[in-house]
């Protein structure tokens, strides 16, 4: 199976399956002499790991990362990157393959079961194998290393919508993101989501969500005007996350509702003598190149396909059946996609920083 890598100069290859002994990533192209420890990576993995609230899957995984290569301890006792490939491993410790025995020969509607089997002739019914969202743990680990390349760039993400229910942007407070189990910046909306998702969970159903990722202090000039557009690579990275069905930059689809006067991000000279944008409808990218304004990316996550309500499907042998998926699943998989979105933003920006440095110095 090909296509397990992404990035150019900062390149990440992930490996492993949901119910295998371990999964991980190999990060190639990371510059040398950057301080990094497993504990720093673990901070981000702890945000993504399952079983932290009743609103996520109850699979209990510590997601403890091990750095197997690409680092060394200098004479001052500081562990730093060597510039060689960094191999990261996360062991699986709480697989329950028996939970999936009833669907061994049945395709789950909404999952990759059928397409995966049709393409490769292989079906890992125990959670989906490589197509499982468990693979995103490796991306989060790689994203922690990417952040070391970013310097002053600050990346944050938040859940801004569950089902049809959007947050009130007037209540946006970044400090609230880690005060609730939804990574929600609106405390009032988080209270509503708790009751709303409780009903979804008890019904054995699921619901979708929208995640917003913001990068600040991004320098002007990352990207290229044709095939190396920054927004192009960001869209590709976010779309590669499991269950993502839509990506937008800045105003995104709402830009189609604006006039030219409304959409144009007007400019003035700031107190420091540098250009400032009076609005940011473009989401920090103009002509495929970063403008210096905050990068704003949103992506939509579909409802978790594994639900208790019987759905019509077929077996591998062509029989028509109803499928009800048991096991431990997220009623809203979008919640744990928040740190994944941050990681993908970090990896794309790290790659573009190195590419810009190589071309423009």
N, C-alpha and C positions, 0 to 999 in steps of 0.2 A: 504494500500500500504506500503510495507516494503522497506528497503534499502534507508533510508533518512539520514543515519549517516555515517561518515567516521572518521578514526583515532582510536587509541587504548587508550593510556593514555591521550593524548590531543584529545578529541573527539568532533566533530561538527555535530549537527543535524540541518538541515534547514527545514523550514516549510512555507506554504503559496503558493498562486497561482498568476499568472500574472495579472488577472483581479479581484482578491479578494480584500478585504479591506486593507490587509497588508501582508507582508512576513517578515521572520526573521530567526534567528539562536539561538540555545542554545549551548554554549561552555562549556563543562564539562572537568574537569581535569586541568584547569589553576591554577598554583601555587598562593598562597596568597601573598599579600603585593606588587604587581606590580602596579605602578601608571598608571592609564588609565582614559581618559575622552572621552566623546562623540565627542568632537572637534577633537581629535587625530584620531578617527575612520573615521570621516567625510572627512578628507583630502584624504583618499584613495577612499571613495565612490564618491567624486566629480570627480575623474579621470575616473570612470567607467560610471557615470550617462549619460543618453541619452540627445539628443537635444543640444549638445555643438558645433556642426558644421553641415554643410550641408552634410557631409559625413557619418553621423550616423542617426538613426531614430529620427524623430522630436517629438516623445513622450516627454512631458515635465514633468519630475519627479524630485523633489528636493532631493529625496533619503535621507531625514533627519533621522538619526538614533537616537533611544532612548534606553538607557540602563535601563532595568526593574529590574534586580536583579544581585547579585554577586559582588557588590561593596559597599564600605562605605567610609565616609570621616573621616580621622584620626584626632588626636588632633591638628595637624598642618594645618588642612584644605586641606589636599591632598587626593583626591579620589583614593582608591586603591582596588585591587581585594581582595576578602575574601577567595578564594579557593572553593567557592560553585558555582553551575552552573550560568553562565552569560547569561542572556536572552536579545537578541537584537531585536528591532522591527523597520521596515521601512514601512511606510504607502504608499499605492498606491493612487495617487491623480489625475491622468490624463488618466484613462482608457477610451477607446472609443469602447465599445463592439459592437456597431452598425456597425463599419467598417467591421466586420466579418460576418454579417448576411447572405450575399450571399453564403458563404461556409459552412453554418450550417450543411448541409447534404452531403457535398462534402469533400473528402480527398485531402489535398494538397500534390502534388508530392514532395518527398524529406523531408517532415515533419514526425513527429511521430504520425500523426493523425490516420492512419490505425492500426499500431502496438499497440498503446495505447488503442484504442477501442477494438481491438481483444483480448487483454489481460485482461482488466478490465471491459469491457462492458460500459465504460463511455467515453464521448467525450466532452471536454471543447473546443469548437470551438473558443472561445474568446481569442485567443493568445496562446493556448496550455496548459493552466493550469500549472501543475507541470513540464511539459516538456519544458516550456518556458525558454529562456535564462535570463529572468528577475530574476530567482532564483539565478543567480550568484551574485546579489547585496548582498545577505546574506553571501555568501562565502567571499566577499571582506571585509565585516565587521568583520567576524571571523578571517580573515587573519591579520587584524590590531591588534587584541589581540594576535595572535600567535607571531607577531614580538616582543612583549614584553618579550617573553621567550628566544629569540634568542641572546641576548647580543650584541656582536660585529659583528654578521653575517649581511652582507649587501646584500639585494635582489633587483635586478633591471631587467626590461624586456624591450624589444624593438620589434617593427615590422620590419622584415628583408626582407620581400617579399610580394608583392601583385600580384596575378595572376602569370605570368611567369617572372615578373620583380623583380630581386634581387637587394639589395643594393650593393654598392661598399664598401667592408670591409676596404679598405684603408682609407675611409672617416669616419670611425666610430668615433663618438663623443657623449659620454653619455649626455653631456650638451645640445645637440640638441633635445633629446627625448621629452622634454616638451616645445620646441619652435615651434612645428608644430602639427596639429590635428591628426597625424598618429602615434605618439610615435615612430618616425623614427630617428635613430642615424646618418643618412646620409642626410645632408641638401639638397644636389643636387637631391637625389632620392625623397625626400619629395616634391620638386617642381614638379617633373615629376608625382608623384602620384596624386597631386592635379588636374592636367589636365586630367590624365587618368581616375580617379574615377568620375570626373565630367561627362565625356562621358558615363560611365557605369550607373551613376545615372539618367541622362536625358533619357537614353534608357529604363529605368524601369527594368534594369537587375541587376546582382550582380556578385561578384568575390570573390575568396578565398584569403587566406593570410597565412604567416608563422610567428610565434612569437618565440623569443628566450628569455629564462629566465636564469639569471646568479646569483648565490649566491657566495659571496666571504667571506673569513675568516671563512670558515666552518672547524671545528676541525676534526682531524683524528679520525676515529673509529665509526662513526655513521652507523648503519645498521648491517646486519648479513649475513653470507655466503649462507644461504639456503632459507628459506621462509620469512625472514624479510629483504630482500635486499633493500637498500636505493633506487637504481635505479628502482627496481620493484614498490615500493610505489610511487615514483615520476611519473612513467609512468601511473600507475593506476589513480593517482590524475589528471594528465593533460588530460587523455583520458575521464575522467568523465565530463569535461567541454563541454557544448553544442556545437555541430557542429565540434568537433575535430575528425579527421579521421586518424591521424598518430602522433606518438611521437618518438623522438630519443634522445639519451643521447650522448654527445660528438660528435664524427664523425658520429655516427648513421649508416645509410645505406651506407655512403661513406666508412666506414671501410672495406666493402667487396671488395673495389677496391684497397686496400693497401696491400703491402707485410708485412711480420712480422717485417722486419727491419724498415719500414716506420711507422708502427702502434705503436711500442713499445715506451712508454714514458720513455726516459732515465732519470737517476737520478744523482745528485751530492749533495755535502754538501754546503749549503749556508754560507754566511758570519756570520750568527748568530749560526752556528753549526747545523742547522736543515736541513733535506732533502728538496731538491727542484726538481721539475720536469722540464725538458728542453722543453717539449711539453705537451699538454693536450688532446690528441686524445680520451682518456677514459672519458673525461667530468667530472673528479673529483671523479669517483667511480671505484674501483678495487675489484672484487670478491664480489660485493654487499655492500662494506664498503667504506665510504668516505676516500679519500687519503690526504685531506688537500689542494688539488688544487681546483680552482673554479669549482663549479657545473654548468654544462651547459646542458640545456634541451631546445629542440625545439619541437613545435607542429604545425601541419597543420590544418587550419580551412577551411571547405568547403564553397562554395558560399551560401549566404542566400537563402533559398528555396522559400521564398515569393517574387515573381516577377510578373510584369505586363504582361509578355508574356504568352499567353495561353498554358497550358500543358495538355496532356491527362491524365485522371484519371477516377475514378468511385465514385458513391455515396454509402451511407451506405446500400441502398436497392439493390445495384448491377447494377445500370444503368451506362453506359459509358457517360462521360461528359468531357468538357474542363474546366480547372480551371485557373482563373486569380485572383491573390491575391491582393486586394486593402488594404489600410491602411498605417501605418507608419513603414517602415522597413529600416534596415541598408543595403546600397549597398555593404558594406564590414564589416560583423560582426566581423571580426578579429581585427579591430581597438580597440574595447572596450574589447577584450579578453586580452589585455596586462595587466591591473591591476588584472584581474582574475587569470592569470598565476602566477603573483607575490604572490597572496594570497594563492594559492594552494601550492606553494613552501614553503611559510612560515608555513602553517599548517603541512605539512609533516615533515619539519625540527624540529618544536616544539615538535611534537610527538616523533620523533627519539631521540631528546635530552633528553626528560624525560625517554624514555625507556632505553637509554644508562646509564643515571644516576642511574636508578633502578637496573641495572645489574652490572655495573662496578664502581659505586660510583663517 
